[in-house]
Amino acid sequence: MEHRKHAFLFALVGTSVGLGCKPAVGQAPSLITDYALLAVVGEPPEAKPGDKVTYSYLLASPSGTLADLTAGWDVCLTPKPPAENNSVSSACNPPTPGTAPGLTFDAAMPTDACQLFGPIAPPVQAGKPAIRPRDPDATGGYYLPVRVKFSDLVTGDVTGFAFERITCNLANAGTDIIKDYNTRYQANKDPGIASTDLVTSSGSRTNLDTATQPISVSPADTVDFEATFTDGSAETFPVLASSGDALMDQRESLHMSWFATSGSFIHDRTGVASTETATSTGNSWKAPDEAMDVYLWLVLRDSRGGTAFKSYEIHVGQ
């Protein structure tokens, strides 16, 4: 990733694989002290070849969410060579600005996406070695990289990728299994954060989503946050067994990343495993020692690439 000074990319959308710059040594990933690209979101989170997808971003800063910066966008059409260790091909991160500037970006899923990034072998190019079909992730998914770049920010450039899940036909399975899979499989939908409660050390509980003004906490106080998921956030879907002769039902796992401009979380990330049925996740946060306004961001991801986020403001002081 290209960068100057301290432009940070903390999280990517669509897979659990992270690319980007690391925060300073000793700094928690959840602490926002500079521009930070927390999410790049495709809507819908899964698309068939030819379907339209709208991409947007969540860009954080010490002064809150930045929602009015024009970004440069590009759809990556270069499969990653086997010799490269990055999540995307180096050809997908050129030094030039994106080709489609805007606050959001509309693009059709390429009609050959399942060949470029999925289970179908792409055509062999003259003078180049054949590229084998991609292996699916643990959920049976394949992903299209979509690049977003913010140029000439005060502290440097920020580049990140959305990983849009591609609906591809099931590969390496019998006719009956493919038919059953096509009947049962439903494209992924985004999870959701229904509400977030703040619980003080005395047990007082406040819903941050219904509060009419920023909630106040005392300096150096430790409070708990409990974020509740919307119904159906963790979906169940079929996956081809490793033996290739059966389908297995799998439930999505949910992972919440926590960010704040000051103070400290006990955990940078919490969540619910695929084997669990909890409908919420929580974290503890220690407020800074000095009075100030603190911005919080919660970014929720499911294991098939869906994303949801919310932001809040907390007043530290009397």
Rosetta blueprint (number, residue, H / E / L):
1 M L
2 E L
3 H L
4 R L
5 K L
6 H L
7 A L
8 F E
9 L E
10 F L
11 A L
12 L L
13 V E
14 G L
15 T L
16 S L
17 V L
18 G L
19 L L
20 G L
21 C L
22 K L
23 P L
24 A L
25 V L
26 G L
27 Q L
28 A L
29 P L
30 S L
31 L E
32 I L
33 T L
34 D L
35 Y L
36 A E
37 L E
38 L E
39 A E
40 V E
41 V E
42 G E
43 E E
44 P L
45 P L
46 E E
47 A E
48 K L
49 P L
50 G L
51 D L
52 K E
53 V E
54 T E
55 Y E
56 S E
57 Y E
58 L E
59 L E
60 A E
61 S E
62 P L
63 S L
64 G E
65 T E
66 L L
67 A L
68 D L
69 L L
70 T L
71 A E
72 G E
73 W E
74 D E
75 V E
76 C L
77 L L
78 T L
79 P L
80 K L
81 P L
82 P L
83 A L
84 E L
85 N L
86 N L
87 S L
88 V L
89 S L
90 S H
91 A H
92 C H
93 N L
94 P L
95 P L
96 T L
97 P L
98 G L
99 T L
100 A L
101 P L
102 G E
103 L L
104 T L
105 F E
106 D E
107 A E
108 A E
109 M L
110 P L
111 T L
112 D L
113 A H
114 C H
115 Q H
116 L H
117 F L
118 G L
119 P L
120 I L
121 A L
122 P L
123 P L
124 V L
125 Q L
126 A L
127 G L
128 K L
129 P L
130 A L
131 I L
132 R L
133 P L
134 R L
135 D L
136 P L
137 D L
138 A L
139 T L
140 G L
141 G L
142 Y E
143 Y E
144 L E
145 P E
146 V E
147 R E
148 V E
149 K E
150 F E
151 S E
152 D E
153 L E
154 V L
155 T L
156 G E
157 D E
158 V E
159 T E
160 G E
161 F E
162 A E
163 F E
164 E E
165 R E
166 I E
167 T L
168 C L
169 N L
170 L L
171 A L
172 N L
173 A L
174 G L
175 T H
176 D H
177 I H
178 I H
179 K H
180 D H
181 Y H
182 N H
183 T H
184 R H
185 Y L
186 Q L
187 A L
188 N L
189 K L
190 D L
191 P L
192 G L
193 I E
194 A E
195 S E
196 T E
197 D E
198 L E
199 V E
200 T L
201 S L
202 S L
203 G L
204 S L
205 R E
206 T E
207 N E
208 L L
209 D L
210 T L
211 A L
212 T L
213 Q L
214 P L
215 I E
216 S E
217 V E
218 S L
219 P L
220 A L
221 D L
222 T E
223 V E
224 D E
225 F E
226 E E
227 A E
228 T E
229 F E
230 T L
231 D L
232 G L
233 S L
234 A L
235 E L
236 T E
237 F E
238 P E
239 V E
240 L E
241 A L
242 S L
243 S L
244 G L
245 D L
246 A L
247 L E
248 M E
249 D E
250 Q E
251 R E
252 E L
253 S L
254 L E
255 H E
256 M E
257 S E
258 W E
259 F E
260 A E
261 T L
262 S L
263 G L
264 S E
265 F E
266 I L
267 H L
268 D L
269 R E
270 T E
271 G E
272 V E
273 A L
274 S L
275 T L
276 E L
277 T L
278 A L
279 T L
280 S E
281 T E
282 G E
283 N E
284 S E
285 W E
286 K E
287 A L
288 P L
289 D L
290 E L
291 A L
292 M E
293 D E
294 V E
295 Y E
296 L E
297 W E
298 L E
299 V E
300 L E
301 R E
302 D E
303 S L
304 R L
305 G L
306 G L
307 T E
308 A E
309 F E
310 K E
311 S E
312 Y E
313 E E
314 I E
315 H E
316 V E
317 G L
318 Q L
